[in-house]
Amino acid sequence: MLSSMCTEPHPAARRAAERFLATNPGDPASYPAVADLETQAIEYLGEIAGLETPDGYVASGGTEANIQAVRAARNLARDGTSADGESVNVVAPESAHFSFHKAAGLLDVELRLVPTEDGKADLTAVEAAVDEGTALVVGIAGTTEYGRVDPIGELAELARSVGARTHIDAAWGGFLLPFSDHEWTFADAPIDSMTIDPHKVGRAAIPAGGFLVRDRALLDALAVETPYLESASQASLTGTRSGAGVASTVAACEALWPAGYRENYERARANAEWLAGELSERGFPVVEPELPIVAADLPQDLFETLREAGWRISRTGRGELRVVCMPHVTRGTLGRFLADLDSYR
């Protein structure tokens, strides 16, 4: 499995998930033990993402967290309409995850996609796209196709210039970036919300996404009353949620933060650089990896032959081979992949 951004849960995360399978953090008053664990999970995610007093919740994944970011910004922006009565807009780079298209359709907001330069948001294009109707500017910290990191600080400044909020999608990159030189956290820029998924590189069990906010007002903007539950209100998108995901997040972070995650990052980076070098030596054009995703231009017939041989690989939007160097992807696995590639050329 070379195309997935999820991986095998840590053994401690697996055990914790099994223990809390029948709990629902969507009703924290009824399930106080898992509610306490969710507080711990958010504290861990806040520490990883540079947020001193974190708030948020453990979501089903990056799609839910991204939808919630758009929903909160829309709800807080002029009652959901622009000054001239039109729907508010969200500005995001064309590299943004497809969940933002879902959010725009569900929430009746205009999604303005802007070009990228070397896979990163083009700031000139963002500046031209934002206006008084912009509720949210989105930056990506680890794009799903190429692992690129947008200029987060500059995006936040552009958002502030028009009174908009800033959301960072670090669903995949959030557990890799703390060990890099990138500036992407709440401590680095005045961002308002972030998606960061423990069930990806964080090695928690699925489902375990993370939605973090700097200001409680964003959660309050999402809350609805729940009169027949023990809890008075609920800010999450789904009602019933996975206590297994919450518990496994805490267990994975306890086991791996920070040294284990650093080891995962360094191994993945070394594997990505090695694979990129091997593919380049074989004459395939390779996109230089920034985070551990390798993209290379393989002939279509070779790509299909490798899939037929059982390799789970995917393509980028431009049709390139895409390999995600997750914790379960070892140097030995990549070596076997290259051996098959050589045999089918």
N, C-alpha and C positions, 0 to 999 in steps of 0.2 A: 504494500500500500504506500505509494509514493505521492499521491495527490491530495491526501487529506490534511486538514489543519487541526484534526483531533488525534489523540494518541491513546495508548494504554494508560489507564489510571494508575497512580502510585498504589502499592499494596495497602498502605494505611488509608488512602482515600476510598478504595474498594470496600474495605471492612466497615468504615464509617457509613458509607452509602447504604450498605445492607442493613445496618443497625437502625437507620432512620427512614427506611422505605415507607413506613406508614404514617409519617408526620407531614403536616401542612403548614409551612410558615406563612401562608396566606391568611391564617387566623392565629396570630401570635398569642393572643390571650388564652386560647385553648391549648396551644402547644408551646408553653414557656421555655422548655428546654431547647427546642430548635430555634426559638426567637433569640435566646442568648447566644446560640452558635452563629446566627446570622449577624448579630452585632460584632462578634469576633471576626467573622469573614470580612465584613466591611472595613473593620480596622486594619486587617491584613492588606486588603486591596488598596486602602488609602495610603498605607505606608509605602507600598510598591509604587503607587502613582503620585507620591509627593503631596498628599493632602493631609494636613495636620489634624483637622477635625472632620473626618469623612462622614458623609451621609449617603444613603442609597439603599439598594437591596440586591439580593441574588436573583437574577432573572433566568429565563429559560435559555438565553443565549444572546449573541450579538444582535440578531434581528430585533428581538423585543426591546433591547436597550436602545438601539438606534431609533426605533419607532417612538419610544418614550421620550427621547431627547427632542425629537421634532414636535411631539404632542405638547410637551411642557412649554417649549418656546412659542408655539402657536397660541397656546392658551394664555400666555402672559403678554403677548404682543397685541395691544390694541383690540382686545376681545376677538382676535382671530382675523381681523381685516386690516388692510392698509388704510392710509389716510384718505384715499379716494374710493374706499369701499371694496376694492378688489381683494382677493385672497392674499394672505401673506406669502412670502417666498422664502425658500431655503437655497443657499448657494453652496455648492459642493464641487470638488474636482471630478472629472470624468472617471477617475480611478476609484470613486466611492463604491462601496459594496451595494449590490442590488437591493438590499433591504431598504435603502433610501427611496427607491422607486416604489416599493410597497408602502412605505410611510406616506409618501406624497399622495398616492391613490387613496389610501384609507382616510387620510386626514384632510383631503381637499386643499392642499397647499401646492404652490408652484415650485417645482424643483428645477433650479437653474444650474446645469452642469457646465463647468468651464474647462478649457483645455489644460493639459499638463505639459510640463517641459521636463524631459528625462524621467517621466513617471511621477512628477511632483506637481502640486498645484501651481499654476502660473499666476503669480501675484498681480500682475498687470490685468489679467483677465478677471480675477476676483474683484479687483477694485472697480472695474467697469461694470460688473454684474450686480454689486450690492447697491441698495438704495433705501429710501425710507420705509419701504415695505418689507425689507429683509428682517426676518425673525431670528434666523440662525445661519451661521457660517460653519461649515464642517471641514475638519482637517483629518487626515488619515495618518496614523502612526503605525505603519506596517501594512501596505496595500496587499490585497489578496492575490494579485497577479505577480507583482515583482518585488514585494517587500520594501517599497519605498516609504520614506517618512517626509511628510509635508513640512514646510516652514511654519511651525505652530505659532511661534510668537508673532510673526508678521500677520498671520491670518487673524489672530485675536485682536491685533491693533486695527485691522480693517473692519472687523465686526464692530468694535467699539465706536469707530468713526461714524457709524450709522445707527447706533443704539441697538445693535443686535447682540445675541449671545453666541458663544462659541462651544461647539461640541467636538470632541476628539474620539474617533473610532480607533481604539487600540485593542480591538477584540483579539487579534492574533499577536500583535507585537508587544503587548503590555508586559508579558513575562520574559521578554528578551531584551527590551530596550534599557532596563535599569543598569545593564552591564555594558552599555555602549556609550558613545560620546554624544548622542543626540539629546537635544533639549525638547522635551515632549510632555512634561508633567504639569500638574497644577502649580508646583513650585517654580516652574520655568516661565509660565505665561498665565495671564488672567483668563483662563478657560473656565467654563461654567459646568460642563458635564463631560463624562467619559464612559465609553464602553470598554470593558476589559474582561476577558473570558477565562475563568479558571479551568474550564473543560477543554481548553486548547493546550497551549504550552504549560499551563499551570498544573496539568495532570490530575485534575479532579474528574469525578465521574460525570457523564452527561445525564441530565441537563444542569449546567452551572455557568451562567453568564453573570456579568457584573455591570450594574449601572450606578455610577458615582456622581454625586453633585456637590458643588462647593457650598451652595446656599439651600437651606431647607425649603425655601419658597418654591423651588422647582418641583419638589415632591408634593408640596401642598397644592400646586396647580394641577396635579394629577389625581388627587384624592377624591374618592366618592364615599358616601355614607354606606355602611353595611349594618343595617339595623337588626338583622336576625342573627348576627355573629356576636361572639363575646367581644371582639374588637370593634370599635366604633367607626373606623374608616379604613380605606385600603387605597394605596397609591400605585400598586403594581398593575400591569396590564392584564395578566391572567389572575383568576381568583385562587383556585387551588394551585399550589406550587410544590416543588420537590424538596422535601426535607433532606432527601438523600444528597441532592446537589449542594445544599448548604453545608451539611456535615462533612462531605468529602472535600469541600473547599478548605475548611478549617484544617482537616487532617493533612491535606497535601501541603498547605502553607507551613504548618508546624513542622513537617518532615523536610521540606525543601528550601524554605526561605531563610537566608539568601543563598547559602553556599551551594545547595543542590541545583537551584535554578541557574546560578552562574556556571556550574559545570555543564548543565544542559545547553546553555547558550554557547559556550566555548566549543563544545563538541559539535554542535549543529553548524556553527560558523566554519569550523575546520572542514567538516564534511562537504558543505556547500562550495567552499573555495576549491577543494580537491576535485569535486565532480565538475565544476565549471572549467577547471584547468584540463581535465581529462577530455571533456567534450571539445574544448577548443583545440587541443592537440590533434584530435581526429578530424578537424576541419569544419566543425559545425559552428556557425555564428552563435555567440553566447552573450546574454545580457549580464553585465557585471553584477554579482549579488551584493546588496546592501545589508539586508537581513537574510537569513538562510533559506531563500527560495532561488532555485536555478531555472532559468528559462533559456532554451536553445532552439534554434531553427533546424528541425529534423524533416527530412522528406516525408510526405504524408504516408506513403506505402510502408516506410520503416516504422513510423509511429503506430500505424494500425497493426502491423505484424507483432510489435511488442505487446500491444493490448491483447491480441489474440493468444499470445503466449502466456497471459495471466498477469502481466504487470498492470497495476492500477495507476495509470498516468492520465493527466489531463492537459488541455491546451489553454493558452492565454487567449484573449480576444483576438490577437493577431495571428493565432494558429501555432504558436511555438509550444514545444514541450515544456511542461511546468512540473518541477519536482520540489516538494516541500520537505526540508530536512528536519523532521520532527524527532522527538526523543527515541521513537521505535525504529527510526531509519539509521541503521548502522553502516559503518564503512564496508563491512562484509556484504551487506545487502546491495549497496551501491556498486560494489565490485562485481557481483553476480549480474546486476542489471547491465553493466558495461560489457560483460562477457557475452550476454545474449545479444546486445546491440551489435557487437562486432561480428557475431556469427550470422546475423541476418542482413548485414550490409551488402 
